[in-house]
Amino acid sequence: MPIYAYRCTECGHQDEHLQKMSADALTQCPACQVEKYTRCVTAAGFTLKGSGWYQTDFKGGSSATGSDS
């Protein structure tokens, strides 16, 4: 199950909730009880590793490892 980040536009309360992908988004803020609790967009929390991926994928910097002939 994914973890969704939420933020209340009324009081500014922020929290993360573990929910099924098929579950409806939460709307009521647990801090102020107002119906202005919205789901936020966040960065993915995974990196693709293993065979089949290039060595330079998902690495910082512009240097590549390899032989210069």
N, C-alpha and C positions, 0 to 999 in steps of 0.2 A: 504494500500500500504506500502511496506517495505521501510526502509531508508537504502541506500547503501553508504558506505564510499569509497571514491576514493582518489588516490594519483598519482601525476605526477612524473614519474621517471626522468624527465629532470630537472625541477626546484624545485621539492619537495613540491609543493602546495598540500594541503589536504583540502577536503570538503566532505560534506554529501549531498546526493540528494534523494528526494522522487520520486520513480519510480514504475511503474507497474512491476510485476514479468515477464510479457511477453515482456517488452520493451528491446530493444537492449542496451548493455552496452555503456556508454559514452566513447569516445576515445580522444576527443580534450580537452586539458587543457584550462580552462577559463582564467588562468593567463598568460600563455606564448604562447597559440594557437598551441602548438606542439601536434602531435598525439601519445602521450605517457601517457595518462591518464588511469590508470588501477583500477579496482575494488579490494578492500581489503577485507580480511576475518576478521570479528569482532565477538565478543561474542554475544550470544543471549540476548535480552533485556527484557526477561520475566521470571517469576518464576511460577511454577505450584503450586496452592494452592487450598484448599477446600477439601471436603470429597472425599475419594478414594485415597489420597496420605498419605504416612507414615509421622508421626510427625517429624522424624529425616531427611527427605529428604531436600536437599538444605540448610542445616545449617552448619555453620563452627564448628570446634571442634570435639572431639571424644566422648563426653559424650552423653548418651542417657537417656531420661526420661522414667521412668517405675518403677514398684514395684519390689523390691528384696525380694523374700520370701524364 
